[in-house]
Amino acid sequence: MPASRLAKTMSEKKEVVTWIEQHGEAPARAATFFQNERGWKISAAQVCYWWKQRDAIKKTPVSNLRLKGAGASRA
């Protein structure tokens, strides 16, 4: 059975941010678009997080999968 969650590449995250910029800055609408048109399993909360992190996403190379400093910190 395949994993239910697949990480999105940085290029996909950049595509989402670009779509939001071109279509009126509505992250929730972007989530609906990518769910329906692309078949992505993605939440509106995740798209909103990417929108808040848009400057860092734009600066990050496409080869990276995650933003530097994102995620849980080690104790």
N, CA, C, O and CB atoms as a CASP TS submission, in Angstrom:
PFRMAT TS
TARGET T0000
AUTHOR 0000-0000-0000
METHOD Language model
MODEL 1
PARENT N/A
ATOM      1  N   MET     1       0.848  -1.176   0.000  1.00  0.00           N
ATOM      2  CA  MET     1       0.000   0.000   0.000  1.00  0.00           C
ATOM      3  C   MET     1       0.896   1.243   0.000  1.00  0.00           C
ATOM      4  O   MET     1       1.763   1.372   0.865  1.00  0.00           O
ATOM      5  CB  MET     1      -0.967  -0.004   1.229  1.00  0.00           C
ATOM      6  N   PRO     2       0.702   2.158  -0.955  1.00  0.00           N
ATOM      7  CA  PRO     2       1.558   3.346  -1.024  1.00  0.00           C
ATOM      8  C   PRO     2       1.271   4.319   0.118  1.00  0.00           C
ATOM      9  O   PRO     2       0.200   4.307   0.726  1.00  0.00           O
ATOM     10  CB  PRO     2       1.369   4.053  -2.366  1.00  0.00           C
ATOM     11  N   ALA     3       2.251   5.146   0.379  1.00  0.00           N
ATOM     12  CA  ALA     3       2.089   6.162   1.426  1.00  0.00           C
ATOM     13  C   ALA     3       0.965   7.116   1.043  1.00  0.00           C
ATOM     14  O   ALA     3       0.798   7.447  -0.131  1.00  0.00           O
ATOM     15  CB  ALA     3       3.414   6.945   1.651  1.00  0.00           C
ATOM     16  N   SER     4       0.204   7.551   2.023  1.00  0.00           N
ATOM     17  CA  SER     4      -0.923   8.442   1.738  1.00  0.00           C
ATOM     18  C   SER     4      -0.469   9.886   1.549  1.00  0.00           C
ATOM     19  O   SER     4      -1.208  10.706   1.004  1.00  0.00           O
ATOM     20  CB  SER     4      -1.951   8.368   2.862  1.00  0.00           C
ATOM     21  N   ARG     5       0.731  10.192   1.994  1.00  0.00           N
ATOM     22  CA  ARG     5       1.227  11.557   1.901  1.00  0.00           C
ATOM     23  C   ARG     5       2.488  11.582   1.059  1.00  0.00           C
ATOM     24  O   ARG     5       3.440  10.849   1.322  1.00  0.00           O
ATOM     25  CB  ARG     5       1.497  12.143   3.299  1.00  0.00           C
ATOM     26  N   LEU     6       2.484  12.429   0.049  1.00  0.00           N
ATOM     27  CA  LEU     6       3.656  12.606  -0.793  1.00  0.00           C
ATOM     28  C   LEU     6       4.141  14.039  -0.656  1.00  0.00           C
ATOM     29  O   LEU     6       3.358  14.982  -0.777  1.00  0.00           O
ATOM     30  CB  LEU     6       3.342  12.264  -2.274  1.00  0.00           C
ATOM     31  N   ALA     7       5.413  14.197  -0.408  1.00  0.00           N
ATOM     32  CA  ALA     7       5.978  15.541  -0.273  1.00  0.00           C
ATOM     33  C   ALA     7       5.956  16.247  -1.622  1.00  0.00           C
ATOM     34  O   ALA     7       6.226  15.636  -2.656  1.00  0.00           O
ATOM     35  CB  ALA     7       7.423  15.481   0.283  1.00  0.00           C
ATOM     36  N   LYS     8       5.638  17.514  -1.606  1.00  0.00           N
ATOM     37  CA  LYS     8       5.648  18.322  -2.827  1.00  0.00           C
ATOM     38  C   LYS     8       7.048  18.863  -3.045  1.00  0.00           C
ATOM     39  O   LYS     8       7.727  19.265  -2.100  1.00  0.00           O
ATOM     40  CB  LYS     8       4.613  19.483  -2.747  1.00  0.00           C
ATOM     41  N   THR     9       7.469  18.868  -4.295  1.00  0.00           N
ATOM     42  CA  THR     9       8.786  19.394  -4.622  1.00  0.00           C
ATOM     43  C   THR     9       8.757  20.912  -4.538  1.00  0.00           C
ATOM     44  O   THR     9       7.691  21.527  -4.515  1.00  0.00           O
ATOM     45  CB  THR     9       9.236  18.931  -6.027  1.00  0.00           C
ATOM     46  N   MET    10       9.936  21.503  -4.494  1.00  0.00           N
ATOM     47  CA  MET    10      10.021  22.964  -4.431  1.00  0.00           C
ATOM     48  C   MET    10       9.445  23.583  -5.703  1.00  0.00           C
ATOM     49  O   MET    10       8.864  24.667  -5.648  1.00  0.00           O
ATOM     50  CB  MET    10      11.487  23.416  -4.228  1.00  0.00           C
ATOM     51  N   SER    11       9.597  22.919  -6.834  1.00  0.00           N
ATOM     52  CA  SER    11       9.032  23.463  -8.073  1.00  0.00           C
ATOM     53  C   SER    11       7.506  23.479  -8.013  1.00  0.00           C
ATOM     54  O   SER    11       6.877  24.396  -8.541  1.00  0.00           O
ATOM     55  CB  SER    11       9.505  22.641  -9.288  1.00  0.00           C
ATOM     56  N   GLU    12       6.906  22.474  -7.376  1.00  0.00           N
ATOM     57  CA  GLU    12       5.453  22.464  -7.212  1.00  0.00           C
ATOM     58  C   GLU    12       5.009  23.566  -6.254  1.00  0.00           C
ATOM     59  O   GLU    12       3.977  24.201  -6.471  1.00  0.00           O
ATOM     60  CB  GLU    12       4.979  21.093  -6.703  1.00  0.00           C
ATOM     61  N   LYS    13       5.776  23.790  -5.207  1.00  0.00           N
ATOM     62  CA  LYS    13       5.456  24.863  -4.265  1.00  0.00           C
ATOM     63  C   LYS    13       5.554  26.217  -4.954  1.00  0.00           C
ATOM     64  O   LYS    13       4.716  27.092  -4.735  1.00  0.00           O
ATOM     65  CB  LYS    13       6.395  24.816  -3.043  1.00  0.00           C
ATOM     66  N   LYS    14       6.584  26.392  -5.793  1.00  0.00           N
ATOM     67  CA  LYS    14       6.730  27.642  -6.540  1.00  0.00           C
ATOM     68  C   LYS    14       5.574  27.825  -7.513  1.00  0.00           C
ATOM     69  O   LYS    14       5.105  28.945  -7.716  1.00  0.00           O
ATOM     70  CB  LYS    14       8.067  27.667  -7.297  1.00  0.00           C
ATOM     71  N   GLU    15       5.116  26.740  -8.110  1.00  0.00           N
ATOM     72  CA  GLU    15       3.974  26.803  -9.022  1.00  0.00           C
ATOM     73  C   GLU    15       2.721  27.282  -8.290  1.00  0.00           C
ATOM     74  O   GLU    15       1.961  28.091  -8.823  1.00  0.00           O
ATOM     75  CB  GLU    15       3.722  25.426  -9.662  1.00  0.00           C
ATOM     76  N   VAL    16       2.507  26.790  -7.082  1.00  0.00           N
ATOM     77  CA  VAL    16       1.350  27.204  -6.285  1.00  0.00           C
ATOM     78  C   VAL    16       1.446  28.688  -5.938  1.00  0.00           C
ATOM     79  O   VAL    16       0.463  29.418  -6.069  1.00  0.00           O
ATOM     80  CB  VAL    16       1.247  26.358  -4.995  1.00  0.00           C
ATOM     81  N   VAL    17       2.612  29.136  -5.501  1.00  0.00           N
ATOM     82  CA  VAL    17       2.803  30.545  -5.139  1.00  0.00           C
ATOM     83  C   VAL    17       2.571  31.438  -6.358  1.00  0.00           C
ATOM     84  O   VAL    17       1.925  32.481  -6.248  1.00  0.00           O
ATOM     85  CB  VAL    17       4.226  30.776  -4.565  1.00  0.00           C
ATOM     86  N   THR    18       3.089  31.038  -7.509  1.00  0.00           N
ATOM     87  CA  THR    18       2.896  31.809  -8.739  1.00  0.00           C
ATOM     88  C   THR    18       1.421  31.860  -9.116  1.00  0.00           C
ATOM     89  O   THR    18       0.927  32.907  -9.536  1.00  0.00           O
ATOM     90  CB  THR    18       3.716  31.204  -9.892  1.00  0.00           C
ATOM     91  N   TRP    19       0.712  30.742  -8.970  1.00  0.00           N
ATOM     92  CA  TRP    19      -0.714  30.700  -9.295  1.00  0.00           C
ATOM     93  C   TRP    19      -1.484  31.667  -8.396  1.00  0.00           C
ATOM     94  O   TRP    19      -2.370  32.381  -8.866  1.00  0.00           O
ATOM     95  CB  TRP    19      -1.269  29.259  -9.142  1.00  0.00           C
ATOM     96  N   ILE    20      -1.151  31.692  -7.122  1.00  0.00           N
ATOM     97  CA  ILE    20      -1.832  32.594  -6.185  1.00  0.00           C
ATOM     98  C   ILE    20      -1.591  34.048  -6.581  1.00  0.00           C
ATOM     99  O   ILE    20      -2.517  34.859  -6.554  1.00  0.00           O
ATOM    100  CB  ILE    20      -1.347  32.346  -4.734  1.00  0.00           C
ATOM    101  N   GLU    21      -0.359  34.382  -6.947  1.00  0.00           N
ATOM    102  CA  GLU    21      -0.043  35.757  -7.351  1.00  0.00           C
ATOM    103  C   GLU    21      -0.811  36.163  -8.608  1.00  0.00           C
ATOM    104  O   GLU    21      -1.241  37.311  -8.727  1.00  0.00           O
ATOM    105  CB  GLU    21       1.462  35.906  -7.590  1.00  0.00           C
ATOM    106  N   GLN    22      -0.983  35.245  -9.532  1.00  0.00           N
ATOM    107  CA  GLN    22      -1.648  35.559 -10.796  1.00  0.00           C
ATOM    108  C   GLN    22      -3.167  35.585 -10.687  1.00  0.00           C
ATOM    109  O   GLN    22      -3.834  36.220 -11.505  1.00  0.00           O
ATOM    110  CB  GLN    22      -1.243  34.562 -11.841  1.00  0.00           C
ATOM    111  N   HIS    23      -3.720  34.905  -9.690  1.00  0.00           N
ATOM    112  CA  HIS    23      -5.173  34.773  -9.593  1.00  0.00           C
ATOM    113  C   HIS    23      -5.766  35.407  -8.344  1.00  0.00           C
ATOM    114  O   HIS    23      -6.757  34.904  -7.815  1.00  0.00           O
ATOM    115  CB  HIS    23      -5.546  33.330  -9.631  1.00  0.00           C
ATOM    116  N   GLY    24      -5.196  36.476  -7.870  1.00  0.00           N
ATOM    117  CA  GLY    24      -5.862  37.260  -6.845  1.00  0.00           C
ATOM    118  C   GLY    24      -5.516  36.980  -5.404  1.00  0.00           C
ATOM    119  O   GLY    24      -6.274  37.362  -4.513  1.00  0.00           O
ATOM    120  N   GLU    25      -4.407  36.330  -5.143  1.00  0.00           N
ATOM    121  CA  GLU    25      -3.939  36.149  -3.769  1.00  0.00           C
ATOM    122  C   GLU    25      -4.983  35.526  -2.844  1.00  0.00           C
ATOM    123  O   GLU    25      -5.299  36.079  -1.791  1.00  0.00           O
ATOM    124  CB  GLU    25      -3.509  37.470  -3.209  1.00  0.00           C
ATOM    125  N   ALA    26      -5.509  34.385  -3.244  1.00  0.00           N
ATOM    126  CA  ALA    26      -6.460  33.649  -2.423  1.00  0.00           C
ATOM    127  C   ALA    26      -5.952  32.212  -2.254  1.00  0.00           C
ATOM    128  O   ALA    26      -6.257  31.350  -3.078  1.00  0.00           O
ATOM    129  CB  ALA    26      -7.890  33.670  -3.063  1.00  0.00           C
ATOM    130  N   PRO    27      -5.182  31.947  -1.193  1.00  0.00           N
ATOM    131  CA  PRO    27      -4.599  30.615  -1.019  1.00  0.00           C
ATOM    132  C   PRO    27      -5.628  29.481  -0.960  1.00  0.00           C
ATOM    133  O   PRO    27      -5.362  28.389  -1.461  1.00  0.00           O
ATOM    134  CB  PRO    27      -3.781  30.596   0.232  1.00  0.00           C
ATOM    135  N   ALA    28      -6.779  29.720  -0.365  1.00  0.00           N
ATOM    136  CA  ALA    28      -7.790  28.667  -0.279  1.00  0.00           C
ATOM    137  C   ALA    28      -8.307  28.285  -1.664  1.00  0.00           C
ATOM    138  O   ALA    28      -8.572  27.112  -1.927  1.00  0.00           O
ATOM    139  CB  ALA    28      -8.954  29.118   0.610  1.00  0.00           C
ATOM    140  N   ARG    29      -8.450  29.273  -2.551  1.00  0.00           N
ATOM    141  CA  ARG    29      -8.865  28.977  -3.930  1.00  0.00           C
ATOM    142  C   ARG    29      -7.800  28.180  -4.655  1.00  0.00           C
ATOM    143  O   ARG    29      -8.116  27.309  -5.465  1.00  0.00           O
ATOM    144  CB  ARG    29      -9.161  30.271  -4.698  1.00  0.00           C
ATOM    145  N   ALA    30      -6.550  28.468  -4.372  1.00  0.00           N
ATOM    146  CA  ALA    30      -5.450  27.724  -4.994  1.00  0.00           C
ATOM    147  C   ALA    30      -5.497  26.260  -4.566  1.00  0.00           C
ATOM    148  O   ALA    30      -5.281  25.367  -5.386  1.00  0.00           O
ATOM    149  CB  ALA    30      -4.083  28.350  -4.620  1.00  0.00           C
ATOM    150  N   ALA    31      -5.773  26.011  -3.305  1.00  0.00           N
ATOM    151  CA  ALA    31      -5.863  24.632  -2.826  1.00  0.00           C
ATOM    152  C   ALA    31      -6.962  23.884  -3.565  1.00  0.00           C
ATOM    153  O   ALA    31      -6.765  22.746  -3.990  1.00  0.00           O
ATOM    154  CB  ALA    31      -6.123  24.599  -1.310  1.00  0.00           C
ATOM    155  N   THR    32      -8.109  24.513  -3.719  1.00  0.00           N
ATOM    156  CA  THR    32      -9.220  23.893  -4.438  1.00  0.00           C
ATOM    157  C   THR    32      -8.848  23.628  -5.884  1.00  0.00           C
ATOM    158  O   THR    32      -9.153  22.561  -6.417  1.00  0.00           O
ATOM    159  CB  THR    32     -10.464  24.777  -4.371  1.00  0.00           C
ATOM    160  N   PHE    33      -8.190  24.589  -6.525  1.00  0.00           N
ATOM    161  CA  PHE    33      -7.779  24.427  -7.921  1.00  0.00           C
ATOM    162  C   PHE    33      -6.852  23.226  -8.080  1.00  0.00           C
ATOM    163  O   PHE    33      -7.079  22.379  -8.944  1.00  0.00           O
ATOM    164  CB  PHE    33      -7.084  25.700  -8.429  1.00  0.00           C
ATOM    165  N   PHE    34      -5.814  23.147  -7.256  1.00  0.00           N
ATOM    166  CA  PHE    34      -4.842  22.066  -7.404  1.00  0.00           C
ATOM    167  C   PHE    34      -5.417  20.714  -6.977  1.00  0.00           C
ATOM    168  O   PHE    34      -4.974  19.677  -7.471  1.00  0.00           O
ATOM    169  CB  PHE    34      -3.594  22.374  -6.591  1.00  0.00           C
ATOM    170  N   GLN    35      -6.387  20.711  -6.077  1.00  0.00           N
ATOM    171  CA  GLN    35      -7.054  19.459  -5.717  1.00  0.00           C
ATOM    172  C   GLN    35      -7.898  18.951  -6.883  1.00  0.00           C
ATOM    173  O   GLN    35      -7.849  17.769  -7.223  1.00  0.00           O
ATOM    174  CB  GLN    35      -7.933  19.652  -4.465  1.00  0.00           C
ATOM    175  N   ASN    36      -8.671  19.849  -7.493  1.00  0.00           N
ATOM    176  CA  ASN    36      -9.594  19.447  -8.551  1.00  0.00           C
ATOM    177  C   ASN    36      -8.918  19.266  -9.906  1.00  0.00           C
ATOM    178  O   ASN    36      -9.178  18.284 -10.601  1.00  0.00           O
ATOM    179  CB  ASN    36     -10.690  20.462  -8.676  1.00  0.00           C
ATOM    180  N   GLU    37      -8.058  20.198 -10.283  1.00  0.00           N
ATOM    181  CA  GLU    37      -7.464  20.173 -11.617  1.00  0.00           C
ATOM    182  C   GLU    37      -6.256  19.245 -11.718  1.00  0.00           C
ATOM    183  O   GLU    37      -6.036  18.626 -12.759  1.00  0.00           O
ATOM    184  CB  GLU    37      -7.059  21.563 -12.017  1.00  0.00           C
ATOM    185  N   ARG    38      -5.489  19.148 -10.667  1.00  0.00           N
ATOM    186  CA  ARG    38      -4.262  18.343 -10.709  1.00  0.00           C
ATOM    187  C   ARG    38      -4.383  17.041  -9.930  1.00  0.00           C
ATOM    188  O   ARG    38      -3.543  16.152 -10.067  1.00  0.00           O
ATOM    189  CB  ARG    38      -3.102  19.145 -10.166  1.00  0.00           C
ATOM    190  N   GLY    39      -5.422  16.926  -9.116  1.00  0.00           N
ATOM    191  CA  GLY    39      -5.593  15.717  -8.322  1.00  0.00           C
ATOM    192  C   GLY    39      -4.641  15.613  -7.139  1.00  0.00           C
ATOM    193  O   GLY    39      -4.387  14.519  -6.634  1.00  0.00           O
ATOM    194  N   TRP    40      -4.116  16.753  -6.698  1.00  0.00           N
ATOM    195  CA  TRP    40      -3.193  16.753  -5.562  1.00  0.00           C
ATOM    196  C   TRP    40      -3.964  16.552  -4.269  1.00  0.00           C
ATOM    197  O   TRP    40      -5.079  17.053  -4.124  1.00  0.00           O
ATOM    198  CB  TRP    40      -2.385  18.065  -5.506  1.00  0.00           C
ATOM    199  N   LYS    41      -3.382  15.829  -3.340  1.00  0.00           N
ATOM    200  CA  LYS    41      -3.939  15.732  -1.991  1.00  0.00           C
ATOM    201  C   LYS    41      -3.220  16.780  -1.162  1.00  0.00           C
ATOM    202  O   LYS    41      -2.111  16.559  -0.674  1.00  0.00           O
ATOM    203  CB  LYS    41      -3.774  14.275  -1.373  1.00  0.00           C
ATOM    204  N   ILE    42      -3.868  17.920  -1.015  1.00  0.00           N
ATOM    205  CA  ILE    42      -3.240  19.059  -0.346  1.00  0.00           C
ATOM    206  C   ILE    42      -4.311  19.834   0.412  1.00  0.00           C
ATOM    207  O   ILE    42      -5.436  19.977  -0.067  1.00  0.00           O
ATOM    208  CB  ILE    42      -2.506  19.982  -1.370  1.00  0.00           C
ATOM    209  N   SER    43      -3.965  20.325   1.579  1.00  0.00           N
ATOM    210  CA  SER    43      -4.929  21.073   2.381  1.00  0.00           C
ATOM    211  C   SER    43      -4.773  22.572   2.147  1.00  0.00           C
ATOM    212  O   SER    43      -3.716  23.047   1.731  1.00  0.00           O
ATOM    213  CB  SER    43      -4.759  20.747   3.874  1.00  0.00           C
ATOM    214  N   ALA    44      -5.838  23.295   2.419  1.00  0.00           N
ATOM    215  CA  ALA    44      -5.794  24.752   2.311  1.00  0.00           C
ATOM    216  C   ALA    44      -4.813  25.324   3.333  1.00  0.00           C
ATOM    217  O   ALA    44      -4.164  26.336   3.071  1.00  0.00           O
ATOM    218  CB  ALA    44      -7.203  25.357   2.515  1.00  0.00           C
ATOM    219  N   ALA    45      -4.705  24.686   4.486  1.00  0.00           N
ATOM    220  CA  ALA    45      -3.768  25.152   5.513  1.00  0.00           C
ATOM    221  C   ALA    45      -2.326  25.064   5.013  1.00  0.00           C
ATOM    222  O   ALA    45      -1.519  25.951   5.291  1.00  0.00           O
ATOM    223  CB  ALA    45      -3.932  24.329   6.806  1.00  0.00           C
ATOM    224  N   GLN    46      -2.002  24.008   4.285  1.00  0.00           N
ATOM    225  CA  GLN    46      -0.645  23.863   3.758  1.00  0.00           C
ATOM    226  C   GLN    46      -0.361  24.927   2.711  1.00  0.00           C
ATOM    227  O   GLN    46       0.736  25.485   2.677  1.00  0.00           O
ATOM    228  CB  GLN    46      -0.443  22.465   3.161  1.00  0.00           C
ATOM    229  N   VAL    47      -1.332  25.212   1.859  1.00  0.00           N
ATOM    230  CA  VAL    47      -1.159  26.248   0.840  1.00  0.00           C
ATOM    231  C   VAL    47      -1.008  27.613   1.505  1.00  0.00           C
ATOM    232  O   VAL    47      -0.199  28.428   1.061  1.00  0.00           O
ATOM    233  CB  VAL    47      -2.356  26.255  -0.145  1.00  0.00           C
ATOM    234  N   CYS    48      -1.768  27.869   2.552  1.00  0.00           N
ATOM    235  CA  CYS    48      -1.636  29.134   3.291  1.00  0.00           C
ATOM    236  C   CYS    48      -0.244  29.257   3.903  1.00  0.00           C
ATOM    237  O   CYS    48       0.339  30.341   3.918  1.00  0.00           O
ATOM    238  CB  CYS    48      -2.711  29.234   4.397  1.00  0.00           C
ATOM    239  N   TYR    49       0.286  28.148   4.405  1.00  0.00           N
ATOM    240  CA  TYR    49       1.643  28.165   4.964  1.00  0.00           C
ATOM    241  C   TYR    49       2.656  28.498   3.875  1.00  0.00           C
ATOM    242  O   TYR    49       3.553  29.311   4.097  1.00  0.00           O
ATOM    243  CB  TYR    49       1.986  26.803   5.617  1.00  0.00           C
ATOM    244  N   TRP    50       2.526  27.883   2.699  1.00  0.00           N
ATOM    245  CA  TRP    50       3.431  28.186   1.588  1.00  0.00           C
ATOM    246  C   TRP    50       3.309  29.644   1.180  1.00  0.00           C
ATOM    247  O   TRP    50       4.305  30.280   0.834  1.00  0.00           O
ATOM    248  CB  TRP    50       3.140  27.275   0.387  1.00  0.00           C
ATOM    249  N   TRP    51       2.087  30.180   1.218  1.00  0.00           N
ATOM    250  CA  TRP    51       1.880  31.581   0.849  1.00  0.00           C
ATOM    251  C   TRP    51       2.598  32.500   1.836  1.00  0.00           C
ATOM    252  O   TRP    51       3.207  33.489   1.428  1.00  0.00           O
ATOM    253  CB  TRP    51       0.371  31.915   0.801  1.00  0.00           C
ATOM    254  N   LYS    52       2.532  32.185   3.121  1.00  0.00           N
ATOM    255  CA  LYS    52       3.234  32.992   4.126  1.00  0.00           C
ATOM    256  C   LYS    52       4.752  32.888   3.952  1.00  0.00           C
ATOM    257  O   LYS    52       5.477  33.832   4.264  1.00  0.00           O
ATOM    258  CB  LYS    52       2.834  32.547   5.547  1.00  0.00           C
ATOM    259  N   GLN    53       5.226  31.761   3.461  1.00  0.00           N
ATOM    260  CA  GLN    53       6.656  31.518   3.269  1.00  0.00           C
ATOM    261  C   GLN    53       7.098  31.793   1.831  1.00  0.00           C
ATOM    262  O   GLN    53       8.159  31.328   1.415  1.00  0.00           O
ATOM    263  CB  GLN    53       6.995  30.083   3.645  1.00  0.00           C
ATOM    264  N   ARG    54       6.299  32.542   1.066  1.00  0.00           N
ATOM    265  CA  ARG    54       6.535  32.705  -0.372  1.00  0.00           C
ATOM    266  C   ARG    54       7.900  33.298  -0.706  1.00  0.00           C
ATOM    267  O   ARG    54       8.511  32.900  -1.698  1.00  0.00           O
ATOM    268  CB  ARG    54       5.465  33.574  -0.962  1.00  0.00           C
ATOM    269  N   ASP    55       8.389  34.234   0.090  1.00  0.00           N
ATOM    270  CA  ASP    55       9.696  34.832  -0.199  1.00  0.00           C
ATOM    271  C   ASP    55      10.808  33.788  -0.077  1.00  0.00           C
ATOM    272  O   ASP    55      11.702  33.725  -0.922  1.00  0.00           O
ATOM    273  CB  ASP    55       9.971  36.016   0.755  1.00  0.00           C
ATOM    274  N   ALA    56      10.748  32.979   0.964  1.00  0.00           N
ATOM    275  CA  ALA    56      11.752  31.931   1.146  1.00  0.00           C
ATOM    276  C   ALA    56      11.633  30.865   0.057  1.00  0.00           C
ATOM    277  O   ALA    56      12.645  30.346  -0.414  1.00  0.00           O
ATOM    278  CB  ALA    56      11.608  31.286   2.535  1.00  0.00           C
ATOM    279  N   ILE    57      10.415  30.539  -0.342  1.00  0.00           N
ATOM    280  CA  ILE    57      10.205  29.541  -1.395  1.00  0.00           C
ATOM    281  C   ILE    57      10.766  30.032  -2.719  1.00  0.00           C
ATOM    282  O   ILE    57      11.370  29.258  -3.461  1.00  0.00           O
ATOM    283  CB  ILE    57       8.710  29.216  -1.544  1.00  0.00           C
ATOM    284  N   LYS    58      10.575  31.304  -3.021  1.00  0.00           N
ATOM    285  CA  LYS    58      11.087  31.858  -4.276  1.00  0.00           C
ATOM    286  C   LYS    58      12.611  31.844  -4.316  1.00  0.00           C
ATOM    287  O   LYS    58      13.199  31.661  -5.382  1.00  0.00           O
ATOM    288  CB  LYS    58      10.577  33.282  -4.470  1.00  0.00           C
ATOM    289  N   LYS    59      13.258  32.034  -3.168  1.00  0.00           N
ATOM    290  CA  LYS    59      14.720  32.096  -3.110  1.00  0.00           C
ATOM    291  C   LYS    59      15.373  30.713  -3.071  1.00  0.00           C
ATOM    292  O   LYS    59      16.549  30.573  -3.405  1.00  0.00           O
ATOM    293  CB  LYS    59      15.149  32.892  -1.897  1.00  0.00           C
ATOM    294  N   THR    60      14.623  29.704  -2.668  1.00  0.00           N
ATOM    295  CA  THR    60      15.174  28.366  -2.501  1.00  0.00           C
ATOM    296  C   THR    60      15.346  27.679  -3.854  1.00  0.00           C
ATOM    297  O   THR    60      14.455  27.760  -4.699  1.00  0.00           O
ATOM    298  CB  THR    60      14.272  27.526  -1.588  1.00  0.00           C
ATOM    299  N   PRO    61      16.478  27.003  -4.075  1.00  0.00           N
ATOM    300  CA  PRO    61      16.676  26.279  -5.339  1.00  0.00           C
ATOM    301  C   PRO    61      15.636  25.173  -5.520  1.00  0.00           C
ATOM    302  O   PRO    61      15.132  24.606  -4.550  1.00  0.00           O
ATOM    303  CB  PRO    61      18.088  25.680  -5.392  1.00  0.00           C
ATOM    304  N   VAL    62      15.333  24.885  -6.765  1.00  0.00           N
ATOM    305  CA  VAL    62      14.321  23.876  -7.089  1.00  0.00           C
ATOM    306  C   VAL    62      14.759  22.493  -6.611  1.00  0.00           C
ATOM    307  O   VAL    62      13.915  21.636  -6.349  1.00  0.00           O
ATOM    308  CB  VAL    62      14.051  23.851  -8.605  1.00  0.00           C
ATOM    309  N   SER    63      16.049  22.268  -6.495  1.00  0.00           N
ATOM    310  CA  SER    63      16.553  20.955  -6.087  1.00  0.00           C
ATOM    311  C   SER    63      16.248  20.634  -4.622  1.00  0.00           C
ATOM    312  O   SER    63      16.257  19.465  -4.238  1.00  0.00           O
ATOM    313  CB  SER    63      18.049  20.885  -6.320  1.00  0.00           C
ATOM    314  N   ASN    64      15.980  21.643  -3.802  1.00  0.00           N
ATOM    315  CA  ASN    64      15.640  21.415  -2.392  1.00  0.00           C
ATOM    316  C   ASN    64      14.200  20.945  -2.273  1.00  0.00           C
ATOM    317  O   ASN    64      13.343  21.329  -3.069  1.00  0.00           O
ATOM    318  CB  ASN    64      15.856  22.700  -1.556  1.00  0.00           C
ATOM    319  N   LEU    65      13.940  20.111  -1.273  1.00  0.00           N
ATOM    320  CA  LEU    65      12.583  19.663  -1.022  1.00  0.00           C
ATOM    321  C   LEU    65      11.948  20.456   0.116  1.00  0.00           C
ATOM    322  O   LEU    65      10.731  20.635   0.156  1.00  0.00           O
ATOM    323  CB  LEU    65      12.569  18.172  -0.702  1.00  0.00           C
ATOM    324  N   ARG    66      12.789  20.933   1.046  1.00  0.00           N
ATOM    325  CA  ARG    66      12.278  21.655   2.208  1.00  0.00           C
ATOM    326  C   ARG    66      12.955  23.000   2.335  1.00  0.00           C
ATOM    327  O   ARG    66      14.029  23.237   1.783  1.00  0.00           O
ATOM    328  CB  ARG    66      12.478  20.843   3.484  1.00  0.00           C
ATOM    329  N   LEU    67      12.295  23.879   3.083  1.00  0.00           N
ATOM    330  CA  LEU    67      12.894  25.169   3.409  1.00  0.00           C
ATOM    331  C   LEU    67      13.887  24.980   4.548  1.00  0.00           C
ATOM    332  O   LEU    67      13.665  24.164   5.443  1.00  0.00           O
ATOM    333  CB  LEU    67      11.806  26.213   3.790  1.00  0.00           C
ATOM    334  N   LYS    68      14.964  25.722   4.514  1.00  0.00           N
ATOM    335  CA  LYS    68      15.956  25.638   5.582  1.00  0.00           C
ATOM    336  C   LYS    68      15.354  26.200   6.866  1.00  0.00           C
ATOM    337  O   LYS    68      14.794  27.297   6.870  1.00  0.00           O
ATOM    338  CB  LYS    68      17.257  26.402   5.198  1.00  0.00           C
ATOM    339  N   GLY    69      15.472  25.450   7.943  1.00  0.00           N
ATOM    340  CA  GLY    69      14.949  25.881   9.231  1.00  0.00           C
ATOM    341  C   GLY    69      13.497  25.519   9.457  1.00  0.00           C
ATOM    342  O   GLY    69      12.969  25.766  10.541  1.00  0.00           O
ATOM    343  N   ALA    70      12.842  24.945   8.476  1.00  0.00           N
ATOM    344  CA  ALA    70      11.440  24.554   8.634  1.00  0.00           C
ATOM    345  C   ALA    70      11.370  23.189   9.312  1.00  0.00           C
ATOM    346  O   ALA    70      12.318  22.406   9.241  1.00  0.00           O
ATOM    347  CB  ALA    70      10.709  24.523   7.259  1.00  0.00           C
ATOM    348  N   GLY    71      10.270  22.913   9.954  1.00  0.00           N
ATOM    349  CA  GLY    71      10.076  21.620  10.586  1.00  0.00           C
ATOM    350  C   GLY    71      10.387  21.649  12.067  1.00  0.00           C
ATOM    351  O   GLY    71      10.622  22.706  12.653  1.00  0.00           O
ATOM    352  N   ALA    72      10.384  20.484  12.652  1.00  0.00           N
ATOM    353  CA  ALA    72      10.600  20.362  14.089  1.00  0.00           C
ATOM    354  C   ALA    72      12.061  20.612  14.431  1.00  0.00           C
ATOM    355  O   ALA    72      12.962  20.234  13.682  1.00  0.00           O
ATOM    356  CB  ALA    72      10.167  18.977  14.585  1.00  0.00           C
ATOM    357  N   SER    73      12.277  21.241  15.550  1.00  0.00           N
ATOM    358  CA  SER    73      13.646  21.474  16.005  1.00  0.00           C
ATOM    359  C   SER    73      14.069  20.333  16.924  1.00  0.00           C
ATOM    360  O   SER    73      13.243  19.723  17.602  1.00  0.00           O
ATOM    361  CB  SER    73      13.768  22.843  16.735  1.00  0.00           C
ATOM    362  N   ARG    74      15.345  20.064  16.931  1.00  0.00           N
ATOM    363  CA  ARG    74      15.865  19.000  17.788  1.00  0.00           C
ATOM    364  C   ARG    74      16.091  19.537  19.191  1.00  0.00           C
ATOM    365  O   ARG    74      16.552  20.665  19.372  1.00  0.00           O
ATOM    366  CB  ARG    74      17.176  18.417  17.213  1.00  0.00           C
ATOM    367  N   ALA    75      15.771  18.739  20.155  1.00  0.00           N
ATOM    368  CA  ALA    75      15.932  19.164  21.551  1.00  0.00           C
ATOM    369  C   ALA    75      17.318  18.915  22.053  1.00  0.00           C
ATOM    370  O   ALA    75      17.620  19.215  23.209  1.00  0.00           O
ATOM    371  CB  ALA    75      14.947  18.458  22.439  1.00  0.00           C
TER
END
